[in-house]
Amino acid sequence: MQISNIYLNSSPTKLYCGYYYLNMNWHCKAFNDLSPLELYKILQLRSEVFVVEQNCIFLDMDNKDEGSLHCVGFINGGLAAYARLAPPGYIYTEISIGRVVTSPRHRSKGLGKELMQRSIELCRQYFGNGPIKIGAQYYLLKFYASLGFKVISDIYLEDGIAHVHMVNGR
């Protein structure tokens, strides 16, 4: 499955961080619409966090990027936040959001919440009002619950990290 011809123009926001505001530029693109530099930055951030920081050896490039949308948030040209949005039937039966990540340089600024809110909104816009399923790292359970996700599975290990499946909108 391949998604094309979907591109959300830059959507700037100002994010208050203590004493100053960050200028964010948000984009949502299909895989074929990503520039080589954008794709590089996405894979670099995912590797930095999921492989190096979380000390988890796994194959991040799982052949699911091509059929997904990519929600990216940039600050001064650097990738600060990212999520992969997949249509129903592609990864799970339900719509899904995955590979949710914020850059270590931009954490504790509310980016994760803004990223997820935007991702949910984009899923609704492009894939309809069906349930959205995620495979959430267990330590983030309260965060995802605050966004309306409910646990639908027992704890399971994925690449040595405790996870649960959660659904929003069921």
Contact map, one row per residue, 1 for C-alpha under 8 A:
11100000000000000000000000000000000000000000000000000000000000000110000000000000000000000100000000000000000000000000000000000000000000000000000000000000000000000000000000
11110000000000000000000000000000000000000000000000000000000000000111000000000000000000000000000000000000000000000000000000000000000000000000000000000000000000000000000000
11111100000000000000000000000110000000000000000000000000000000000111100000000000000000000000000000000000000000000000000000000000000000000000000000000000000000000000000000
01111100000000000000000000000111100000000000000000000000000000000000000000000000000000000000000000000000000000000000000000000000000000000000000000000000000000000000000000
00111110000000000000000000000100100000000000000000000000000000000000000000000000000000000000000000000000000000000000000000000000000000000000000000000000000000000000000000
00111111000000000000000000011100000000000000000000000000000000000000000000000000000000000000000000000000000000000000000000000000000000000000000000000000000000000000000000
00001111100000000000000000111100100000000000000000000000000000000000000000000000000000000000000000000000000000000000000000000000000000000000000000000000000000000000000000
00000111111000000000000000111000000000000000000000000000000000000000000000000000000000000000000000000000000000000000000000000000000000000000000000000000000000000000000000
00000011111000000000000001110000000000000000000000000000000000000000000000000000000000000000000000000000000000000000000000000000000000000000000000000000000000000000000000
00000001111100000000000011100000000000000000000000000000000000000000000000000000000000000000000000000000000000000000000000000000000000000000000000000000000000000000000000
00000001111110000000000111100000000000000000000000000000000000000000000000000000000000000000000000000000000000000000000000000000000000000000000000000000000000000000000000
00000000011111000000001111000000000000000000000000000000000000000000000000000000000000000000000000000000000000000000000000000000000000000000000000000000000000000000000000
00000000001111100000001111000000000000000000000000000000000000000000000000000000000000000000000000000000000000000000000000000000000000000000000000000000000000000000000000
00000000000111110000111100000000000000000000000000000000000000000000000000000000000000000000000000000000000000000000000000000000000000000000000000000000000000000000000000
00000000000011111000111100000000000000000000000000000000000000000000000000000000000000000000000000000000000011000000000000000000000000000000000000000000000000000000000000
00000000000001111111110000000000000000000000000000000000000000000000000000000000000000000000000000000000000010000000000000000000000000000000000000000000000000000000000000
00000000000000111111110000000000000000000000000000000000000000000000000000000000000000000000000000000000000010000000000000000000000000000000000000000000000000000000000000
00000000000000011111000000000000000000000000000000000000000000000000000000000000000000000000000000000000000000000000000000000000000000000000000000000000000000000000000000
00000000000000011111100000000000000000000000000000000000000000000000000000000000000000000000000000000000000000000000000000000000000000000000000000000000000000000000000000
00000000000000011111110000000000000000000000000000000000000000000000000000000000000000000000000000000000000000000000000000000000000000000000000000000000000000000000000000
00000000000001111011111000000000000000000000000000000000000000000000000000000000000000000000000000000000000000000000000000000000000000000000000000000000000000000000000000
00000000000001111001111100000000000000000000000000000000000000000000000000100000000000000000000000000000000000000000000000000000000000000000000000000000000000000000000000
00000000000111100000111110000000000000000000000000000000000000000000000000110000000000000000000000000000000000000000000000000000000000000000000000000000000000000000000000
00000000001111100000011111000000000000000000000000000000000000000000000011110000000000000000000000000000000000000000000000000000000000000000000000000000000000000000000000
00000000011110000000001111100000000000000000000000000000000000000000000011100000000000000000000000000000000000000000000000000000000000000000000000000000000000000000000000
00000000111110000000000111110000000000000000000000000000000000000000001111000000000000000000000000000000000000000000000000000000000000000000000000000000000000000000000000
00000011111000000000000011111000000000000000000000000000000000000000011110000000000000000000000000000000000000000000000000000000000000000000000000000000000000000000000000
00000111100000000000000001111100000000000000000000000000000000000000111100000000000000000000000000000000000000000000000000000000000000000000000000000000000000000000000000
00000111000000000000000000111110110000000000000000000000000000000000111000000000000000000000000000000000000000000000000000000000000000000000000000000000000000000000000000
00111110000000000000000000011111110000000000000000000000000000000111110000000000000000000000000000000000000000000000000000000000000000000000000000000000000000000000000000
00110000000000000000000000001111110000000000000000000000000000001111110000000000000000000000000000000000000000000000000000000000000000000000000000000000000000000000000000
00010000000000000000000000000111110000000000000000000000000000000100000000000000000000000000000000000000000000000000000000000000000000000000000000000000000000000000000000
00011010000000000000000000001111111000000000000000000000000000000000000000000000000000000000000000000000000000000000000000000000000000000000000000000000000000000000000000
00000000000000000000000000001111111111100000000000000000000000000000000000000000000000000000000000000000000000000000000000000000000000000000000000000000000000000000000000
00000000000000000000000000000000111111100000000000000000000000000000000000000000000000000000000000000000000000000000000000000000000000000000000000000000000000000000000000
00000000000000000000000000000000011111110000000000000000000000000000000000000000000000000000000000000000000000000000000000000000000000000000000000000000000000000000000000
00000000000000000000000000000000011111111000000000000000000000000000000000000000000000000000000000000000000000000000000000000000000000000000000000000000000000000000000000
00000000000000000000000000000000011111111100000000000000000000000000000000000000000000000000000000000000000000000000000000000000000000000000000000000000000000000000000000
00000000000000000000000000000000011111111110000000000000000000000000000000000000000000000000000000000000000000000000000000000000000000000000000000000000000000000000000000
00000000000000000000000000000000000111111111000000000000000000000000000000000000000000000000000000000000000000000000000000000000000000000000000000000000000000000000000000
00000000000000000000000000000000000011111111100000000000000000000000000000000110000000000000000000000000000000000000000000000000000000000000000000000000000000000000000000
00000000000000000000000000000000000001111111110000000000000000000000000000000010010000000000000000000000000000000000000000000000000000000000000000000000000000000000000000
00000000000000000000000000000000000000111111111000000000000000000000000000000000000000000000000000000000000000000000000000000000000000000000000000000000000000000000000000
00000000000000000000000000000000000000011111111100000000000000000000000000000000000000000000000000000000000000000000000000000000000000000000000000000000000000000000000000
00000000000000000000000000000000000000001111111110000000000000000000000000000010000000000000000000001010000000000000000000000000000000000000000000000000000000000000000000
00000000000000000000000000000000000000000111111111100000000100000000000000000000000000000000000000101000000000000000000000000000000000000000000000000000000000000000000000
00000000000000000000000000000000000000000011111111110000000100000000000000000000000000000000000000000000000000000000000000000000000000000000000000000000000000000000000000
00000000000000000000000000000000000000000001111111111000000000000000000000000000000000000000000000000000000000000000000000000000000000000000000000000000000000000000000000
00000000000000000000000000000000000000000000111111111100000000000000000000000000000000000000000000001011000000000000000000000000000000000000000000000000000000000000000000
00000000000000000000000000000000000000000000011111111111000000000000000000000000000000000000000000000000000000000000000000000000000000000000000000000000000000000000000000
00000000000000000000000000000000000000000000011111111111110000000000000000000000000000000000000000000000000000000000000000000000000000000000000000000000000000000000000000
00000000000000000000000000000000000000000000001111111111000000000000000000000000000000000000000000000000000000000000000000000000000000000000000000000000000000000000000000
00000000000000000000000000000000000000000000000111111111000000000000000000000000000000000000000000000000000000000000000000000000000000000000000000000000000000000000000000
00000000000000000000000000000000000000000000000011111111000000000000000000000000000000000000000000000000000000000000000000000000000000000000000000000000000000000000000000
00000000000000000000000000000000000000000000000001111111100000000000000000000000000000000000000000000000000000000000000000000000000000000000000000000000000000000000000000
00000000000000000000000000000000000000000000000001111111110000000000000000000000000000000000000000000000000000000000000000000000000000000000000000000000000000110000000000
00000000000000000000000000000000000000000000000000100011111000000000000000000000000000000000000000000000000000000000000000000000000000000000000000000000000000100000000000
00000000000000000000000000000000000000000000000000100001111100000000000000000000000000000000000000000000000000000000000000000000000000000000000000000000000000100000000000
00000000000000000000000000000000000000000000000000000000111111000000000000000000000000000000000000000000000000000000000000000000000000000000000000000000000000000000000000
00000000000000000000000000000000000000000000011000000000011111000000000000000000000000000000000000000000000000000000000000000000000000000000000000000000000000000000000000
00000000000000000000000000000000000000000000000000000000001111111000000000000000000000000000000000000000000000000000000000000000000000000000000000000000000000000000000000
00000000000000000000000000000000000000000000000000000000001111111000000000000000000000000000000000000000000000000000000000000000000000000000000000000000000000000000000000
00000000000000000000000000000000000000000000000000000000000011111100000000000000000000000000000000000000000000000000000000000000000000000000000000000000000000000000000000
00000000000000000000000000000000000000000000000000000000000011111111000000000000000000000110000000000000000000000000000000000000000000000000000000000000000000000000000000
00000000000000000000000000000010000000000000000000000000000011111111100000000000000100000000000000000000000000000000000000000000000000000000000000000000000000000000000000
11100000000000000000000000000111000000000000000000000000000000111111000000000000000000000000000000000000000000000000000000000000000000000000000000000000000000000000000000
11100000000000000000000000000110000000000000000000000000000000011111100000000000000001000100000000000000000000000000000000000000000000000000000000000000000000000000000000
01100000000000000000000000000110000000000000000000000000000000011111110000000000000111100000000000000000000000000000000000000000000000000000000000000000000000000000000000
00100000000000000000000000011110000000000000000000000000000000001011111000000000000111000000000000000000000000000000000000000000000000000000000000000000000000000000000000
00000000000000000000000000111110000000000000000000000000000000000001111100000000011110000000000000000000000000000000000000000000000000000000000000000000000000000000000000
00000000000000000000000001111000000000000000000000000000000000000000111110000000011110000000000000000000000000000010001000000000000000000000000000000000000000000000000000
00000000000000000000000001110000000000000000000000000000000000000000011111000011111000000000000000000000000000000000000000000000000000000000000000000000000000000000000000
00000000000000000000000111100000000000000000000000000000000000000000001111100011110000000000000000000000000000000010000000000000000000000000000000000000000000000000000000
00000000000000000000000111000000000000000000000000000000000000000000000111111111100000000000000000000000000000000000000000000000000000000000000000000000000000000000000000
00000000000000000000011110000000000000000000000000000000000000000000000011111111000000000000000000000000000000000000000000000000000000000000000000000000000000000000000000
00000000000000000000001100000000000000000000000000000000000000000000000001111100000000000000000000000000000000000000000000000000000000000000000000000000000000000000000000
00000000000000000000000000000000000000000000000000000000000000000000000001111110000000000000000000000000000000000000000000000000000000000000000000000000000000000000000000
00000000000000000000000000000000000000001000000000000000000000000000000001111111000000000000000000000000000000000000000000000000000000000000000000000000000000000000000000
00000000000000000000000000000000000000001100100000000000000000000000000111101111110000000000000000000010000000000000000000000000000000000000000000000000000000000000000000
00000000000000000000000000000000000000000000000000000000000000000000000111100111110000000000000000000110110000100000000000000000000000000000000000000000000000000000000000
00000000000000000000000000000000000000000000000000000000000000000000000111000011111000000000000000011110000000110010000000000000000000000000000000000000000000000000000000
00000000000000000000000000000000000000000100000000000000000000000000011110000011111100000000000000111100000000000010000000000000000000000000000000000000000000000000000000
00000000000000000000000000000000000000000000000000000000000000000000011100000000111110000000000011111000000000000011001000000000000000000000000000000000000000000000000000
00000000000000000000000000000000000000000000000000000000000000001001111000000000011111000000000011110000000000000000000000000000000000000000000000000000000000000000000000
00000000000000000000000000000000000000000000000000000000000000000001111000000000001111100000001111000000000000000000001000100000000000000000000000000000000000000000000000
00000000000000000000000000000000000000000000000000000000000000000011100000000000000111110110001110000000000000000000000000100000000000000000000000000000000000000000000000
00000000000000000000000000000000000000000000000000000000000000000001000000000000000011111110011100000000000000000000000000100010000000000000000000000000000000000000000000
00000000000000000000000000000000000000000000000000000000000000000000000000000000000001111111111100000000000000000000000000000010000000000000000000000000000000000000000000
00000000000000000000000000000000000000000000000000000000000000000000000000000000000000111111111000000000000000000000000000000000000000000000000000000000000000000000000000
10000000000000000000000000000000000000000000000000000000000000010010000000000000000001111111101000000000000000000000000000000000000000000000000000000000000000000000000000
00000000000000000000000000000000000000000000000000000000000000010000000000000000000001111111111100000000000000000000000000000000000000000000000000000000000000000000000000
00000000000000000000000000000000000000000000000000000000000000000000000000000000000000011111111100000000000000000000000000000000000010000000000000000000000000000000000000
00000000000000000000000000000000000000000000000000000000000000000000000000000000000000011111111000000000000000000000000000000000000000000000000000000000000000000000000000
00000000000000000000000000000000000000000000000000000000000000000000000000000000000000111011111100000000000000000000000000000000011110000000000000000000000000000000000000
00000000000000000000000000000000000000000000000000000000000000000000000000000000000011111111111110000000000000000000000000100010011110000000000000000000000000000000000000
00000000000000000000000000000000000000000000000000000000000000000000000000000000000011110011011111000000000000000000000000000000000111000000000000000000000000000000000000
00000000000000000000000000000000000000000000000000000000000000000000000000000000001111000000001111110000000000000000001100000000000111000000000000000000000000000000000000
00000000000000000000000000000000000000000000000000000000000000000000000000000000001110000000000111110000000000000000000000000000000001100000000000000000000000000000000000
00000000000000000000000000000000000000000000010000000000000000000000000000000000011100000000000011111000000000000000000000000000000000000000000000000000000000000000000000
00000000000000000000000000000000000000000000000000000000000000000000000000000000111100000000000011111100000000000001000000000000000000000000000000000000000000000000000000
00000000000000000000000000000000000000000000110010000000000000000000000000000000111000000000000000111110000000010000000000000000000000000000000000000000000000000000000000
00000000000000000000000000000000000000000000000000000000000000000000000000000001110000000000000000011111011000110000000000000000000000000000000000000000000000000000000000
00000000000000000000000000000000000000000000100010000000000000000000000000000011100000000000000000001111111000000000000000000000000000000000000000000000000000000000000000
00000000000000000000000000000000000000000000000010000000000000000000000000000000000000000000000000000111111000000000000000000000000000000000000000000000000000000000000000
00000000000000000000000000000000000000000000000000000000000000000000000000000001000000000000000000000011111000000000000000000000000000000000000000000000000000000000000000
00000000000000000000000000000000000000000000000000000000000000000000000000000001000000000000000000000111111110100000000000000000000000000000000000000000000000000000000000
00000000000000000000000000000000000000000000000000000000000000000000000000000000000000000000000000000111111111110000000000000000000000000000000000000000000000000000000000
00000000000000000000000000000000000000000000000000000000000000000000000000000000000000000000000000000000011111100000000000000000000000000000000000000000000000000000000000
00000000000000111000000000000000000000000000000000000000000000000000000000000000000000000000000000000000011111100000000000000000000000000000000000000000000000000000000000
00000000000000100000000000000000000000000000000000000000000000000000000000000000000000000000000000000000001111111100000000000000000000000000000000000000000000000000000000
00000000000000000000000000000000000000000000000000000000000000000000000000000001100000000000000000000100011111111110000000000000000000000000000000000000000000000000000000
00000000000000000000000000000000000000000000000000000000000000000000000000000000100000000000000000001100001001111111000000000000000000000000000000000000000000000000000000
00000000000000000000000000000000000000000000000000000000000000000000000000000000000000000000000000000000000001111111100000000000000000000000000000000000000000000000000000
00000000000000000000000000000000000000000000000000000000000000000000000000000000000000000000000000000000000001111111110000000000000000000000000000000000000000000000000000
00000000000000000000000000000000000000000000000000000000000000000000001010000000111000000000000000000000000000111111111000000000000000000000000000000000000000000000000000
00000000000000000000000000000000000000000000000000000000000000000000000000000000001000000000000000010000000000011111111100000000000000000000000000100000000000000000000000
00000000000000000000000000000000000000000000000000000000000000000000000000000000000000000000000000000000000000001111111110000000000000000000000000100000000000000000000000
00000000000000000000000000000000000000000000000000000000000000000000000000000000000000000000000000000000000000000111111111000000000000000000000000000000000000000000000000
00000000000000000000000000000000000000000000000000000000000000000000001000000000001010000000000010000000000000000011111111100000000000000000000000000000000000000000000000
00000000000000000000000000000000000000000000000000000000000000000000000000000000000000000000000010000000000000000001111111110000000100000000000000000000000000000000000000
00000000000000000000000000000000000000000000000000000000000000000000000000000000000000000000000000000000000000000000111111111000000000000000000000000000000000000000000000
00000000000000000000000000000000000000000000000000000000000000000000000000000000000000000000000000000000000000000000011111111110000000000000000000000000000000000000000000
00000000000000000000000000000000000000000000000000000000000000000000000000000000000011100000001000000000000000000000001111111111000100000000000000000000000000000000000000
00000000000000000000000000000000000000000000000000000000000000000000000000000000000000000000000000000000000000000000000111111111110000000000000000000000000000000000000000
00000000000000000000000000000000000000000000000000000000000000000000000000000000000000000000000000000000000000000000000011111111000000000000000000000000000000000000000000
00000000000000000000000000000000000000000000000000000000000000000000000000000000000000000000000000000000000000000000000001111111000000000000000000000000000000000000000000
00000000000000000000000000000000000000000000000000000000000000000000000000000000000000110000001000000000000000000000000001111111110000000000000000000000000000000000000000
00000000000000000000000000000000000000000000000000000000000000000000000000000000000000000000000000000000000000000000000000111111110000000000000000000000000000000000000000
00000000000000000000000000000000000000000000000000000000000000000000000000000000000000000000000000000000000000000000000000010011111000000000000000000000000000000000000010
00000000000000000000000000000000000000000000000000000000000000000000000000000000000000000000011000000000000000000000000000010011111100000000000000000000000000000000000011
00000000000000000000000000000000000000000000000000000000000000000000000000000000000000000000011000000000000000000000000000000000111110000000000000000000000000000000001111
00000000000000000000000000000000000000000000000000000000000000000000000000000000000000000000011110000000000000000000000100100000011111000000000000000000000000000000001111
00000000000000000000000000000000000000000000000000000000000000000000000000000000000000000001011110000000000000000000000000000000001111100000000000000000000000000000111100
00000000000000000000000000000000000000000000000000000000000000000000000000000000000000000000000111000000000000000000000000000000000111110000000000000000000000000000111000
00000000000000000000000000000000000000000000000000000000000000000000000000000000000000000000000001000000000000000000000000000000000011111000000000000000000000000011110000
00000000000000000000000000000000000000000000000000000000000000000000000000000000000000000000000000000000000000000000000000000000000001111101100100000000000000000011110000
00000000000000000000000000000000000000000000000000000000000000000000000000000000000000000000000000000000000000000000000000000000000000111111100000000000000000001111000000
00000000000000000000000000000000000000000000000000000000000000000000000000000000000000000000000000000000000000000000000000000000000000011111100000000000001000000111000000
00000000000000000000000000000000000000000000000000000000000000000000000000000000000000000000000000000000000000000000000000000000000000001111110000000000000000000100000000
00000000000000000000000000000000000000000000000000000000000000000000000000000000000000000000000000000000000000000000000000000000000000011111111100000000000000000000000000
00000000000000000000000000000000000000000000000000000000000000000000000000000000000000000000000000000000000000000000000000000000000000011111111110000000000000000000000000
00000000000000000000000000000000000000000000000000000000000000000000000000000000000000000000000000000000000000000000000000000000000000000011111111000000000000000000000000
00000000000000000000000000000000000000000000000000000000000000000000000000000000000000000000000000000000000000000000000000000000000000000001111111100000000000000000000000
00000000000000000000000000000000000000000000000000000000000000000000000000000000000000000000000000000000000000000000000000000000000000010001111111111100000000000000000000
00000000000000000000000000000000000000000000000000000000000000000000000000000000000000000000000000000000000000000000000000000000000000000000111111111100000000000000000000
00000000000000000000000000000000000000000000000000000000000000000000000000000000000000000000000000000000000000000000000000000000000000000000011111111000000000000000000000
00000000000000000000000000000000000000000000000000000000000000000000000000000000000000000000000000000000000000000001100000000000000000000000001111111000000000000000000000
00000000000000000000000000000000000000000000000000000000000000000000000000000000000000000000000000000000000000000000000000000000000000000000000111111100000000000000000110
00000000000000000000000000000000000000000000000000000000000000000000000000000000000000000000000000000000000000000000000000000000000000000000000111111110000000000000011110
00000000000000000000000000000000000000000000000000000000000000000000000000000000000000000000000000000000000000000000000000000000000000000000000110011111000000000000011100
00000000000000000000000000000000000000000000000000000000000000000000000000000000000000000000000000000000000000000000000000000000000000000000000000001111100000000001111000
00000000000000000000000000000000000000000000000000000000000000000000000000000000000000000000000000000000000000000000000000000000000000000000000000000111110000000001111000
00000000000000000000000000000000000000000000000000000000000000000000000000000000000000000000000000000000000000000000000000000000000000000000000000000011111000000001110000
00000000000000000000000000000000000000000000000000000000000000000000000000000000000000000000000000000000000000000000000000000000000000000000000000000001111100000001100000
00000000000000000000000000000000000000000000000000000000000000000000000000000000000000000000000000000000000000000000000000000000000000000100000000000000111110000111000000
00000000000000000000000000000000000000000000000000000000000000000000000000000000000000000000000000000000000000000000000000000000000000000000000000000000011111000111000000
00000000000000000000000000000000000000000000000000000000000000000000000000000000000000000000000000000000000000000000000000000000000000000000000000000000001111111110000000
00000000000000000000000000000000000000000000000000000000000000000000000000000000000000000000000000000000000000000000000000000000000000000000000000000000000111111110000000
00000000000000000000000000000000000000000000000000000001110000000000000000000000000000000000000000000000000000000000000000000000000000000000000000000000000011111000000000
00000000000000000000000000000000000000000000000000000001000000000000000000000000000000000000000000000000000000000000000000000000000000000000000000000000000011111100000000
00000000000000000000000000000000000000000000000000000000000000000000000000000000000000000000000000000000000000000000000000000000000000001000000000000000000011111110000000
00000000000000000000000000000000000000000000000000000000000000000000000000000000000000000000000000000000000000000000000000000000000000001110000000000000001111011111000000
00000000000000000000000000000000000000000000000000000000000000000000000000000000000000000000000000000000000000000000000000000000000000111100000000000000001111001111100000
00000000000000000000000000000000000000000000000000000000000000000000000000000000000000000000000000000000000000000000000000000000000000111100000000000011111100000111110000
00000000000000000000000000000000000000000000000000000000000000000000000000000000000000000000000000000000000000000000000000000000000011110000000000000011110000000011111000
00000000000000000000000000000000000000000000000000000000000000000000000000000000000000000000000000000000000000000000000000000000000011110000000000001111100000000001111100
00000000000000000000000000000000000000000000000000000000000000000000000000000000000000000000000000000000000000000000000000000000001111000000000000001111000000000000111111
00000000000000000000000000000000000000000000000000000000000000000000000000000000000000000000000000000000000000000000000000000000001110000000000000011100000000000000011111
00000000000000000000000000000000000000000000000000000000000000000000000000000000000000000000000000000000000000000000000000000000111100000000000000011000000000000000001111
00000000000000000000000000000000000000000000000000000000000000000000000000000000000000000000000000000000000000000000000000000000011100000000000000000000000000000000001111
